[in-house]
Amino acid sequence: MIILFAKLLAFQFLGELLIRILSIGIPGPVMGMLLMLMYLFARRDEAEKLAPACHRLLNHLALFFIPAAAGLMTQIETLTKDWLAIAIALVISSLASIIVTAGVLHRFSK
Amino acid sequence: MSTMLPDAWTSLSQMPLTWVTATIVVYLIAVQVYRKVSYQSVAHPVWTAVAALIAILTLTETSYETYFKCVSSIQFMLGPATVALAIPLYRQLDTLRRNWFAFLAASILGCITAAATAMAASWALGAADTVILSMSVKSVTMPIAISITELKGGSQALTSALVMLTGVLGAALAQPVLSAIKIRNEAAVGFALGTSAHGIGTSRAFRISEKAGAFSGLAMGVSGLITGLVAPHVLKLLG
């Protein structure tokens, strides 16, 4: 677990470093994910070795969203003022994007 | 009320230990509840845990600012967890290579659909301008959504609220909707979850299977990139 963690942090750091040097507008962790992917290509047996620990970490991905998500409590006023518009917009948009994404993929996959 | 609280609590309520513990315990209980109701999406752990924590914070008169400062170590984990998505993704690379065009087309069209329908509907229904702005980025992963909002001078707190509501809603809707139209392919379900409901959708997809989770993580990364590159320019055109 600790080895996986060290590698993840190192790649995130490299990602943050790279976006600053190249000044491109994508988040450091996403760049870190791309760098990690390249590393896995270079060291072919690595992905299988890291997989069990990685699975245990990603199983609890939802936990890491809670601090930001609790920010909901500061927005109750705005949300209740426009609640109907927000609720309808979110439902329409979620349905449409789910159907379009899966539909296109289903249609064009071999 | 705060004057009636014992002194011990006054200092404990400012300590990371208190709120990190509370968050993890509440989360684990939320996961148990989720399991008890056989993974019914209305009981998604992010949703129930947040509701319980807001109740606790309100009862103890703790501000969100204090809470957020105390649990920054949990928020920190989002970074390494995002990097970790490379591992399941690497293991699904064969499927991806065979169908790269379908994945790219689905991601671009899915992102445009998510943003355009949300903005159009909230505009037509007379929502405030800040709401419409936040709607444009609500389907992408939290760090990207927040950085775009910041760039455009919108409300970060409102964006994170909409991102969370979208995530919970998309996680709940994806599987029932797609099985209704007879799409059961795990890669397609996962990809739709990641495109429409970012990380919360991805955490849902990992409950389906590792394959669904890997494609959801991929979709989340690609849609984050596309929205991050396109949204600022479109918003500029719309004024």
Chai-1 contact restraints between the chains, C-beta under 6 A:
chainA,res_idxA,chainB,res_idxB,connection_type,confidence,min_distance_angstrom,max_distance_angstrom,comment,restraint_id
A,L8,B,P80,contact,1.0,0.0,6.0,A-B,restraint_1
A,L8,B,V83,contact,1.0,0.0,6.0,A-B,restraint_2
A,L8,B,A84,contact,1.0,0.0,6.0,A-B,restraint_3
A,L9,B,P80,contact,1.0,0.0,6.0,A-B,restraint_4
A,F11,B,V83,contact,1.0,0.0,6.0,A-B,restraint_5
A,Q12,B,G79,contact,1.0,0.0,6.0,A-B,restraint_6
A,Q12,B,P80,contact,1.0,0.0,6.0,A-B,restraint_7
A,Q12,B,V83,contact,1.0,0.0,6.0,A-B,restraint_8
A,I26,B,G228,contact,1.0,0.0,6.0,A-B,restraint_9
A,P27,B,P143,contact,1.0,0.0,6.0,A-B,restraint_10
A,P27,B,I144,contact,1.0,0.0,6.0,A-B,restraint_11
A,P29,B,G79,contact,1.0,0.0,6.0,A-B,restraint_12
A,P29,B,T82,contact,1.0,0.0,6.0,A-B,restraint_13
A,P29,B,V83,contact,1.0,0.0,6.0,A-B,restraint_14
A,V30,B,G221,contact,1.0,0.0,6.0,A-B,restraint_15
A,G32,B,V83,contact,1.0,0.0,6.0,A-B,restraint_16
A,M33,B,T82,contact,1.0,0.0,6.0,A-B,restraint_17
A,M33,B,V83,contact,1.0,0.0,6.0,A-B,restraint_18
A,M33,B,L85,contact,1.0,0.0,6.0,A-B,restraint_19
A,M33,B,A86,contact,1.0,0.0,6.0,A-B,restraint_20
A,M36,B,V83,contact,1.0,0.0,6.0,A-B,restraint_21
A,M36,B,A86,contact,1.0,0.0,6.0,A-B,restraint_22
A,L37,B,A86,contact,1.0,0.0,6.0,A-B,restraint_23
A,L40,B,Y90,contact,1.0,0.0,6.0,A-B,restraint_24
A,A47,B,I87,contact,1.0,0.0,6.0,A-B,restraint_25
A,A47,B,Y90,contact,1.0,0.0,6.0,A-B,restraint_26
A,A47,B,R91,contact,1.0,0.0,6.0,A-B,restraint_27
A,L50,B,I87,contact,1.0,0.0,6.0,A-B,restraint_28
A,C54,B,A84,contact,1.0,0.0,6.0,A-B,restraint_29
A,C54,B,I87,contact,1.0,0.0,6.0,A-B,restraint_30
A,L57,B,A84,contact,1.0,0.0,6.0,A-B,restraint_31
A,L58,B,F206,contact,1.0,0.0,6.0,A-B,restraint_32
A,L61,B,A81,contact,1.0,0.0,6.0,A-B,restraint_33
A,L61,B,S203,contact,1.0,0.0,6.0,A-B,restraint_34
A,A62,B,P45,contact,1.0,0.0,6.0,A-B,restraint_35
A,A62,B,V46,contact,1.0,0.0,6.0,A-B,restraint_36
A,A62,B,S203,contact,1.0,0.0,6.0,A-B,restraint_37
A,L63,B,Y27,contact,1.0,0.0,6.0,A-B,restraint_38
A,F64,B,M77,contact,1.0,0.0,6.0,A-B,restraint_39
A,F64,B,L78,contact,1.0,0.0,6.0,A-B,restraint_40
A,F64,B,A81,contact,1.0,0.0,6.0,A-B,restraint_41
A,F65,B,V46,contact,1.0,0.0,6.0,A-B,restraint_42
A,F65,B,G199,contact,1.0,0.0,6.0,A-B,restraint_43
A,I66,B,T23,contact,1.0,0.0,6.0,A-B,restraint_44
A,I66,B,A49,contact,1.0,0.0,6.0,A-B,restraint_45
A,P67,B,F68,contact,1.0,0.0,6.0,A-B,restraint_46
A,P67,B,V71,contact,1.0,0.0,6.0,A-B,restraint_47
A,P67,B,I74,contact,1.0,0.0,6.0,A-B,restraint_48
A,P67,B,Q75,contact,1.0,0.0,6.0,A-B,restraint_49
A,A68,B,M142,contact,1.0,0.0,6.0,A-B,restraint_50
A,A68,B,S160,contact,1.0,0.0,6.0,A-B,restraint_51
A,A69,B,V46,contact,1.0,0.0,6.0,A-B,restraint_52
A,A69,B,V50,contact,1.0,0.0,6.0,A-B,restraint_53
A,A69,B,M164,contact,1.0,0.0,6.0,A-B,restraint_54
A,A70,B,V50,contact,1.0,0.0,6.0,A-B,restraint_55
A,A70,B,L53,contact,1.0,0.0,6.0,A-B,restraint_56
A,G71,B,A157,contact,1.0,0.0,6.0,A-B,restraint_57
A,G71,B,S160,contact,1.0,0.0,6.0,A-B,restraint_58
A,L72,B,A161,contact,1.0,0.0,6.0,A-B,restraint_59
A,M73,B,I54,contact,1.0,0.0,6.0,A-B,restraint_60
A,M73,B,Y64,contact,1.0,0.0,6.0,A-B,restraint_61
A,T74,B,Y64,contact,1.0,0.0,6.0,A-B,restraint_62
A,T74,B,A157,contact,1.0,0.0,6.0,A-B,restraint_63
A,Q75,B,A157,contact,1.0,0.0,6.0,A-B,restraint_64
A,Q75,B,L158,contact,1.0,0.0,6.0,A-B,restraint_65
A,Q75,B,A161,contact,1.0,0.0,6.0,A-B,restraint_66
A,T78,B,L158,contact,1.0,0.0,6.0,A-B,restraint_67
A,D82,B,A127,contact,1.0,0.0,6.0,A-B,restraint_68
A,D82,B,V131,contact,1.0,0.0,6.0,A-B,restraint_69
A,A85,B,S122,contact,1.0,0.0,6.0,A-B,restraint_70
A,A85,B,L125,contact,1.0,0.0,6.0,A-B,restraint_71
A,A85,B,A127,contact,1.0,0.0,6.0,A-B,restraint_72
A,I88,B,A121,contact,1.0,0.0,6.0,A-B,restraint_73
A,A89,B,A118,contact,1.0,0.0,6.0,A-B,restraint_74
A,A89,B,A121,contact,1.0,0.0,6.0,A-B,restraint_75
A,A89,B,S122,contact,1.0,0.0,6.0,A-B,restraint_76
A,L90,B,L165,contact,1.0,0.0,6.0,A-B,restraint_77
A,L90,B,T166,contact,1.0,0.0,6.0,A-B,restraint_78
A,L90,B,L169,contact,1.0,0.0,6.0,A-B,restraint_79
A,I92,B,T117,contact,1.0,0.0,6.0,A-B,restraint_80
A,I92,B,A121,contact,1.0,0.0,6.0,A-B,restraint_81
A,S93,B,A114,contact,1.0,0.0,6.0,A-B,restraint_82
A,S93,B,T117,contact,1.0,0.0,6.0,A-B,restraint_83
A,S93,B,A118,contact,1.0,0.0,6.0,A-B,restraint_84
A,S94,B,L169,contact,1.0,0.0,6.0,A-B,restraint_85
A,S94,B,G170,contact,1.0,0.0,6.0,A-B,restraint_86
A,S94,B,L173,contact,1.0,0.0,6.0,A-B,restraint_87
A,S94,B,S196,contact,1.0,0.0,6.0,A-B,restraint_88
A,A96,B,T113,contact,1.0,0.0,6.0,A-B,restraint_89
A,A96,B,T117,contact,1.0,0.0,6.0,A-B,restraint_90
A,S97,B,G110,contact,1.0,0.0,6.0,A-B,restraint_91
A,S97,B,T113,contact,1.0,0.0,6.0,A-B,restraint_92
A,S97,B,A114,contact,1.0,0.0,6.0,A-B,restraint_93
A,S97,B,S196,contact,1.0,0.0,6.0,A-B,restraint_94
A,I98,B,A174,contact,1.0,0.0,6.0,A-B,restraint_95
A,I98,B,V177,contact,1.0,0.0,6.0,A-B,restraint_96
A,I98,B,A192,contact,1.0,0.0,6.0,A-B,restraint_97
A,I98,B,S196,contact,1.0,0.0,6.0,A-B,restraint_98
A,V100,B,L109,contact,1.0,0.0,6.0,A-B,restraint_99
A,V100,B,G110,contact,1.0,0.0,6.0,A-B,restraint_100
A,V100,B,T113,contact,1.0,0.0,6.0,A-B,restraint_101
A,T101,B,A106,contact,1.0,0.0,6.0,A-B,restraint_102
A,T101,B,G110,contact,1.0,0.0,6.0,A-B,restraint_103
A,T101,B,A192,contact,1.0,0.0,6.0,A-B,restraint_104
A,T101,B,T195,contact,1.0,0.0,6.0,A-B,restraint_105
A,A102,B,L178,contact,1.0,0.0,6.0,A-B,restraint_106
A,A102,B,I183,contact,1.0,0.0,6.0,A-B,restraint_107
A,A102,B,A188,contact,1.0,0.0,6.0,A-B,restraint_108
A,A102,B,A192,contact,1.0,0.0,6.0,A-B,restraint_109
A,V104,B,A105,contact,1.0,0.0,6.0,A-B,restraint_110
A,V104,B,A106,contact,1.0,0.0,6.0,A-B,restraint_111
A,V104,B,L109,contact,1.0,0.0,6.0,A-B,restraint_112
A,L105,B,A102,contact,1.0,0.0,6.0,A-B,restraint_113
A,L105,B,A106,contact,1.0,0.0,6.0,A-B,restraint_114
A,L105,B,A188,contact,1.0,0.0,6.0,A-B,restraint_115
A,L105,B,F191,contact,1.0,0.0,6.0,A-B,restraint_116
A,H106,B,I183,contact,1.0,0.0,6.0,A-B,restraint_117
A,H106,B,A188,contact,1.0,0.0,6.0,A-B,restraint_118
A,F108,B,A102,contact,1.0,0.0,6.0,A-B,restraint_119
A,F108,B,A105,contact,1.0,0.0,6.0,A-B,restraint_120
A,S109,B,N99,contact,1.0,0.0,6.0,A-B,restraint_121
A,S109,B,A102,contact,1.0,0.0,6.0,A-B,restraint_122
